Amino acid sequence: MLLVEGGDGGVPLAKISDFGISRFRELDERTLLDVGGGAAGSGGLREVSPQNLTEAGALLGGDERRFPARLFAEPFAYARAQGLHGVAHAGEADGAASVRDALELLGAERIGHGIRALEDPQVVELLAERRAALEICPTSNRLTGVALEGHPHPYEDFDRHGCLVTIDVDDPSLFGTSITEEYRIVERAAGAAALERYVRNAVEASFASPVEKAAMLGEIERAVAELREQSRS
């Protein structure tokens, strides 16, 4: 599943979500297998024939405090053995250790939320070393009360430490937001150049093929050029 999240020169890059998301979704119809839901076995994955796999990876969602990563080490190991990617929810309901476990026990390549990694500089360093993408959801983090004191804009903190930051939207109908609105929030706080970097990071972090990534980056480049031209006219 392509999770493409959202300039420079004052161009409102938030508009790029209106331009490109449907196009990005057309590039890949693969999905992520959810191995969470409170079940801690690999049976669900083993029911899928490796010869017929069209999935891009295994996803662990939900409350990482109640269902920690260690319970899902086996299904994620199986997924990796089949050549699948791994994504895990961590660093929201639980602290920095949950992010470390997602990386080290599950081999997660993307972390849903992950903002509490900022509680431990060594975990932040590990994220940067592994180039594991952070899917940061500003509105959700604010409304659920998990935003960290002293870190009003955690995407900027992670970015300064060399982490792979992307911007995502968590339960848009529940939190009354959209990916476009999340981009606007980030652009107001961090600037257009940072937002453009985050959207390019999202392409890097996606599980698309190199050809598909090149196509997406080309679409972004054209969209940015159009927006800059519009801002001058």
FIPAVEX-743251 format. One record per residue (C-alpha): residue in three letters; chain; x, y, z. Coordinates in nm, 2 decimals. Each point is the difference from the previous one (the first is absolute). Example, Ala and Ser with C-alpha at 12.3 -4.5 7.8 and 13.67 -1.06 7.14 Angstrom:
<rs>
R  residuo  cadena      c1      c2      c3
R      ALA       A    1.23   -0.45    0.78
R      SER       A    0.14    0.34   -0.07
</rs>
This chain:
<rs>
R  residuo  cadena      c1      c2      c3
R      MET       A    0.00    0.00    0.00
R      LEU       A    0.14    0.34   -0.09
R      LEU       A   -0.02    0.24    0.28
R      VAL       A    0.11    0.32   -0.17
R      GLU       A    0.00    0.29    0.24
R      GLY       A    0.06    0.32   -0.07
R      GLY       A    0.56    0.85   -0.30
R      ASP       A    0.20    0.25   -0.01
R      GLY       A   -0.03    0.37   -0.09
R      GLY       A   -0.33    0.04    0.19
R      VAL       A   -0.20   -0.23   -0.22
R      PRO       A   -0.29   -0.15    0.19
R      LEU       A    0.09   -0.36   -0.04
R      ALA       A   -0.31   -0.11    0.20
R      LYS       A   -0.18    0.03   -0.34
R      ILE       A    0.21   -0.30   -0.13
R      SER       A   -0.24   -0.24    0.18
R      ASP       A   -0.29    0.12   -0.21
R      PHE       A    0.22   -0.05   -0.31
R      GLY       A    0.16   -0.33    0.05
R      ILE       A   -0.15   -0.25    0.25
R      SER       A   -0.24   -0.17   -0.24
R      ARG       A    0.28   -0.03   -0.26
R      PHE       A    0.23   -0.16    0.25
R      ARG       A   -0.25   -0.25    0.11
R      GLU       A   -0.04   -0.12   -0.36
R      LEU       A    0.37   -0.10   -0.01
R      ASP       A   -0.03   -0.30    0.23
R      GLU       A   -0.29   -0.21    0.13
R      ARG       A    0.19   -0.20    0.24
R      THR       A   -0.12    0.00    0.36
R      LEU       A    0.14   -0.05    0.35
R      LEU       A   -0.10   -0.31    0.20
R      ASP       A   -0.11    0.10    0.35
R      VAL       A    0.13   -0.25    0.25
R      GLY       A   -0.13    0.19    0.30
R      GLY       A   -0.35    0.00    0.15
R      GLY       A    0.12   -0.16    0.32
R      ALA       A    0.10   -0.33   -0.17
R      ALA       A    0.36   -0.09    0.07
R      GLY       A    0.06   -0.28   -0.25
R      SER       A    0.13   -0.03   -0.35
R      GLY       A   -0.29   -0.23   -0.12
R      GLY       A   -0.17    0.29   -0.19
R      LEU       A    0.31    0.05   -0.21
R      ARG       A    0.07   -0.37   -0.06
R      GLU       A   -0.35   -0.04   -0.15
R      VAL       A    0.12    0.22   -0.29
R      SER       A    0.18   -0.19   -0.28
R      PRO       A    0.34    0.16   -0.06
R      GLN       A   -0.04   -0.07   -0.37
R      ASN       A   -0.32    0.21   -0.01
R      LEU       A    0.12    0.29    0.23
R      THR       A   -0.09    0.34   -0.13
R      GLU       A    0.05    0.16    0.34
R      ALA       A    0.28    0.25    0.05
R      GLY       A    0.04   -0.07    0.37
R      ALA       A   -0.12   -0.08    0.35
R      LEU       A   -0.16    0.28    0.21
R      LEU       A   -0.03    0.00    0.38
R      GLY       A   -0.26    0.25    0.11
R      GLY       A   -0.17    0.08    0.33
R      ASP       A    0.10    0.06    0.36
R      GLU       A    0.37   -0.10    0.03
R      ARG       A   -0.02    0.02    0.38
R      ARG       A   -0.26   -0.28    0.02
R      PHE       A    0.13   -0.19   -0.30
R      PRO       A    0.38    0.05    0.00
R      ALA       A    0.23   -0.08   -0.30
R      ARG       A    0.15   -0.31    0.17
R      LEU       A   -0.34   -0.18   -0.05
R      PHE       A    0.03    0.04   -0.37
R      ALA       A    0.36   -0.08   -0.06
R      GLU       A   -0.08   -0.34   -0.16
R      PRO       A   -0.25    0.12   -0.27
R      PHE       A    0.23    0.29   -0.09
R      ALA       A    0.29   -0.24   -0.03
R      TYR       A   -0.21   -0.21   -0.23
R      ALA       A   -0.10    0.30   -0.20
R      ARG       A    0.36    0.10   -0.05
R      ALA       A    0.08   -0.35   -0.11
R      GLN       A   -0.26    0.04   -0.27
R      GLY       A    0.16    0.32   -0.12
R      LEU       A   -0.26    0.23    0.16
R      HIS       A    0.05    0.33    0.16
R      GLY       A   -0.09    0.10    0.36
R      VAL       A   -0.19    0.29    0.15
R      ALA       A   -0.08    0.04    0.37
R      HIS       A   -0.20    0.24    0.22
R      ALA       A    0.23    0.11    0.28
R      GLY       A    0.10    0.30    0.21
R      GLU       A   -0.36    0.13    0.05
R      ALA       A   -0.17   -0.21    0.28
R      ASP       A    0.34   -0.11    0.13
R      GLY       A    0.34    0.15    0.04
R      ALA       A    0.33    0.00   -0.19
R      ALA       A    0.06   -0.36    0.08
R      SER       A   -0.30   -0.10   -0.22
R      VAL       A    0.17    0.16   -0.29
R      ARG       A    0.32   -0.18    0.06
R      ASP       A   -0.18   -0.33    0.03
R      ALA       A   -0.18    0.07   -0.33
R      LEU       A    0.33    0.06   -0.17
R      GLU       A    0.20   -0.28    0.17
R      LEU       A   -0.26   -0.27    0.05
R      LEU       A   -0.22    0.05   -0.30
R      GLY       A    0.25    0.15   -0.24
R      ALA       A   -0.26    0.28   -0.07
R      GLU       A    0.09    0.23   -0.29
R      ARG       A   -0.27    0.25    0.08
R      ILE       A   -0.12    0.11    0.34
R      GLY       A   -0.36    0.13    0.05
R      HIS       A    0.02    0.31    0.21
R      GLY       A    0.33   -0.07    0.19
R      ILE       A    0.01    0.34    0.16
R      ARG       A    0.09   -0.13    0.35
R      ALA       A    0.33   -0.12   -0.14
R      LEU       A    0.10    0.36    0.09
R      GLU       A    0.01   -0.11    0.36
R      ASP       A    0.32   -0.20   -0.07
R      PRO       A    0.27    0.15   -0.22
R      GLN       A    0.15   -0.34   -0.07
R      VAL       A   -0.33   -0.11   -0.16
R      VAL       A   -0.01    0.31   -0.21
R      GLU       A    0.36   -0.08   -0.11
R      LEU       A   -0.11   -0.36   -0.08
R      LEU       A   -0.29    0.14   -0.22
R      ALA       A    0.24    0.22   -0.19
R      GLU       A    0.25   -0.29   -0.04
R      ARG       A   -0.26   -0.24   -0.14
R      ARG       A   -0.18    0.26   -0.21
R      ALA       A   -0.32   -0.13    0.15
R      ALA       A   -0.27    0.25   -0.10
R      LEU       A   -0.22    0.17    0.25
R      GLU       A   -0.36    0.05   -0.09
R      ILE       A   -0.08    0.30    0.21
R      CYS       A   -0.37    0.12    0.04
R      PRO       A    0.00    0.35    0.16
R      THR       A   -0.38    0.03    0.06
R      SER       A   -0.04   -0.35    0.15
R      ASN       A    0.30    0.05    0.23
R      ARG       A   -0.14    0.33    0.13
R      LEU       A   -0.35   -0.12    0.05
R      THR       A    0.10   -0.33    0.17
R      GLY       A    0.23    0.18    0.24
R      VAL       A    0.32   -0.18   -0.10
R      ALA       A    0.18    0.30   -0.13
R      LEU       A    0.31    0.04    0.21
R      GLU       A    0.06    0.31    0.21
R      GLY       A    0.29    0.19   -0.14
R      HIS       A   -0.05   -0.15   -0.35
R      PRO       A   -0.30    0.19   -0.15
R      HIS       A    0.11   -0.10   -0.35
R      PRO       A    0.17   -0.34    0.03
R      TYR       A    0.05   -0.04   -0.37
R      GLU       A    0.24    0.29    0.01
R      ASP       A    0.19   -0.16    0.29
R      PHE       A    0.03   -0.34   -0.18
R      ASP       A    0.10    0.18   -0.32
R      ARG       A    0.28    0.18    0.17
R      HIS       A    0.14   -0.33    0.12
R      GLY       A    0.00   -0.15   -0.35
R      CYS       A   -0.31   -0.22    0.03
R      LEU       A   -0.22   -0.08   -0.29
R      VAL       A   -0.31    0.21    0.07
R      THR       A   -0.33   -0.04   -0.18
R      ILE       A   -0.34    0.16    0.08
R      ASP       A   -0.31   -0.22    0.02
R      VAL       A   -0.36    0.04    0.11
R      ASP       A   -0.14   -0.22    0.27
R      ASP       A   -0.37   -0.09    0.00
R      PRO       A   -0.11    0.31   -0.20
R      SER       A   -0.37   -0.04    0.07
R      LEU       A    0.05   -0.04    0.37
R      PHE       A    0.24    0.29    0.04
R      GLY       A   -0.17    0.22   -0.25
R      THR       A    0.31    0.05   -0.22
R      SER       A    0.15   -0.09   -0.34
R      ILE       A    0.34   -0.05   -0.15
R      THR       A   -0.04    0.34   -0.16
R      GLU       A   -0.06    0.16    0.34
R      GLU       A    0.29   -0.19    0.16
R      TYR       A    0.23    0.14   -0.28
R      ARG       A   -0.13    0.35    0.07
R      ILE       A    0.08   -0.04    0.37
R      VAL       A    0.35   -0.12   -0.07
R      GLU       A    0.06    0.27   -0.26
R      ARG       A   -0.10    0.28    0.24
R      ALA       A    0.23   -0.14    0.27
R      ALA       A    0.30   -0.12   -0.20
R      GLY       A   -0.02    0.18   -0.34
R      ALA       A   -0.06   -0.11   -0.35
R      ALA       A    0.36   -0.13   -0.05
R      ALA       A   -0.04   -0.24    0.29
R      LEU       A   -0.34   -0.12   -0.13
R      GLU       A    0.14   -0.07   -0.34
R      ARG       A    0.28   -0.20    0.16
R      TYR       A   -0.25   -0.20    0.21
R      VAL       A   -0.21   -0.09   -0.31
R      ARG       A    0.31   -0.12   -0.18
R      ASN       A    0.09   -0.20    0.30
R      ALA       A   -0.34   -0.17   -0.02
R      VAL       A    0.08   -0.12   -0.35
R      GLU       A    0.34   -0.13    0.12
R      ALA       A   -0.18   -0.18    0.28
R      SER       A   -0.27   -0.15   -0.21
R      PHE       A    0.02   -0.36   -0.11
R      ALA       A   -0.03    0.08   -0.37
R      SER       A    0.25   -0.11   -0.26
R      PRO       A    0.28    0.23   -0.11
R      VAL       A   -0.19    0.07   -0.32
R      GLU       A   -0.31    0.09    0.19
R      LYS       A    0.20    0.22    0.24
R      ALA       A    0.16    0.18   -0.29
R      ALA       A   -0.35    0.06   -0.15
R      MET       A   -0.13    0.14    0.33
R      LEU       A    0.30    0.23    0.05
R      GLY       A   -0.05    0.12   -0.36
R      GLU       A   -0.37    0.08    0.08
R      ILE       A    0.11    0.19    0.31
R      GLU       A    0.26    0.19   -0.19
R      ARG       A   -0.25    0.11   -0.26
R      ALA       A   -0.26    0.09    0.27
R      VAL       A    0.26    0.21    0.18
R      ALA       A    0.10    0.18   -0.32
R      GLU       A   -0.37    0.07   -0.08
R      LEU       A   -0.06    0.14    0.35
R      ARG       A    0.31    0.22   -0.02
R      GLU       A   -0.11    0.13   -0.34
R      GLN       A   -0.34    0.08    0.14
R      SER       A    0.15    0.19    0.29
R      ARG       A    0.19    0.22   -0.23
R      SER       A   -0.30    0.08   -0.22
</rs>
